[in-house]
Amino acid sequence: MKTFRDLLIAEFSPYGTLSVDQLAQLERHYELLLRWNKSLNLTRIQDVEEAVRFHYCESLFLGRALPKGEQRVVDVGSGAGFPGFPVAVLRPEFRVDLIESHQRKAVFLREVTEAVHNVRVLAKRAEHCKAEYNWMIARGVCATDVLDSQLAPNFAFLMSVDDAAKTSDIQRVEPCPWGAKRVIAFHVEHGESNRHHESKGRGR
């Protein structure tokens, strides 16, 4: 049986290369996720292959689509840390805040991010956050609620094709390789000119 690390390398290799340190950080996240999930509902996905594809690879795929250079990024309703944690691991030049109002989930996020120095956990509701960011990212939350927070001029959301069709302000969508109806939905007001977009070929 292939390990989490082997599966992650195989699935993501057409889109980018992960360093040994990045693989170790993501593997530790997965191991803590399994441990915490026994007492806290962090994920319904139990199969390691599905977890690699739909939690980690989707999040990494979003991360490689964001612009080059230093960016302030906020993950709204981070839950188990998706997509924000893998994005922070992939893009160490970013500063990533994970907003999670559920207190026990925020405790999990603090434990899992303690060795990843470009991540901060905010245990509050998005509407109570006064910071400003370049990019807002999210997955598995109501897009309208997230957009109402107005934390950033640009957003990239992981969502279904159907949800994207119902969401205003989306300028374009990019299909995800995992899942026939999964996309990244974008709205860009600033920074489109240096967008890090490598749909074909390998990324970072």
N, C-alpha and C positions, 0 to 999 in steps of 0.2 A: 504493500500500500504506500502510495506516495505521501510524503510529508507536506505540511502547510507550505514550507519554504520551497520545496520542489514544484508544487503546483503553482505557486505565485510566480516563480521564475518562468515557468513554461507558458502561463497564460498572458503575462504582461510583456514578454520578450519581444513580440512584434512591434511594441509601442515605446519601449524604453528599457534601459538597463538600471537595475537597482544595485547599490553597493552592498557590501557585507554588513555595514552598520545599519543601512536602511532596512535590509531584510531582518536583521536582529530586532530592530525596534518594532516592526510590523508583526513579527512572530510573537514577541512579548505581549503586544496588544491582544493578539488572538488568544494566547494562553490565559491572560487575565479575563478576557471576555467570557471564555468558557467557564472559568471558575466563578465569576460573579453572576453569570446567568443562571446558576443553580438556585440563587435566592432573589435575584432581581431580573425582571423581564427586560433584557437588553436586546435580544434578537430572537426571532422565531426560526431562523435558519440553523439547523443542526448539522447538516452535511458539510464537510470541510471544503469540497469542491465548489458548492454553491456559495459558501462564505467567501472564498477567494474571489470568485467571479463578481458577485453582486454586492459585496461589501468593499473589498479592498481594490479590485481592479477597476470597478466603476469610479471609485473615489480618486484613484491614481490617474485615470484617464481624464477626469475633470481637471486635476492639478496640472497636467501637462498642457492643457488648453488655455491656461491663464497666462497673462503677459510676462515677459522677461523682466528681471530687475526686482528691486525691493517693492513689496506690496503689503499693505495692511489688509488682512482678510478676516472676515467674521463668518463663522458657521452658526447659523441660527437654529435652535432646537437640535443641538448636536447629538443628544441621546447617547449612543454607545461610542460616539466619536467620528461618525461618518457624515459627510466626507472630509471633515476638517482635519482629523488626525493624520490620515494617509497623505493629504495635501501638504501638511506641515513637514512630514518626513521626506516627501519627494522634493519639496522646494524649501530648503533650509534658509534661503535668502528672504523668505516671507516672514512676517509676524502674524500669527494666527490666533484669534480669540475664539474659544468654543463657548457659546452661550447655551446654558442648560438650566432651566428653572427647577427641575426635579432634583431635590437635594441629594438623594442617594446616588443618582446617576452622576451628579456633579462630583461626589466623592470618588466614584469609580474613575471619572475622567482625570481627577487630580492625581490619583495613584498611577494611572497608565501614562501620564504625560510628564512625570517628575524628572525624567532623564532627557526629555526633548525640550531644549531650551528656547525654542522660538514659539512655544505654545503657552497660552494663558487660559485658565478656566474661569468663567464668570457665572456664578450660581444666581441668576436673576432672569427676569423676563426681558425679552428684547426691547420692549417699549420703555424699560427703565434704564437702558444703556444709553449713555450720553456721548460715547466715543464716536469718532468718524473713521470710516474705512474707505479703501479704494474699491474693494470687492466684497460682495455678500454671496455666500454659497449656502446651499441647503439641500436636504433630501428627506422625503417622507413627511413633509409638513405642508400645511395649507399655504400655497404661494401668495394668496392675497394677504393673509395675515403677516407673512414675512415682509412683503413689499410695503405694507403700511408702516413698518418700523423706520423706513427711510434712513437706514444706517450707511448706505453706500450708493453712489450713482450707477454702479455697474453690478450686474448679478449673473450668476451661472448656477442653475438648479438642475439636479438630477430628478427626472420625473418620467412618467409615461407619455406616450404620444397623445393620448386622449386628454390628459391633464394639461399638457402644453397647449393644445388647441383651445382650451377653455380659459387660458390665462392671458390677460392683457399685458401689453408692454413687451412681449417677447418679439425680438427682431429676427432671430434665426434659431434653428435647432441643429444639433449635430448628433447623428445616431451613435449609440454606444454599441460596441462589438458584442456585448453580452446581453441577450434578451432582444427579441425581435421588435418590441415596442418601447424600448428604453432610449431616452435622448438626454442630451444636455441642452437646456434652454437658456439663451443668452439675451441680455439687454446691456448695451454698452453706450455710455454717454461720453466717457473719457478713456483714452488709451487704446482705441481700436487700431491706431496706426502701428503700434508695436506689439500687437497681440501675438502670443506664442501659440501658433496654430500649425500642427504637423499631422494632419489627418492621414497623410500617406508617408510611409517610411517610419523610421525610428525616431524617438524623441530623446529626451534627456537621458 
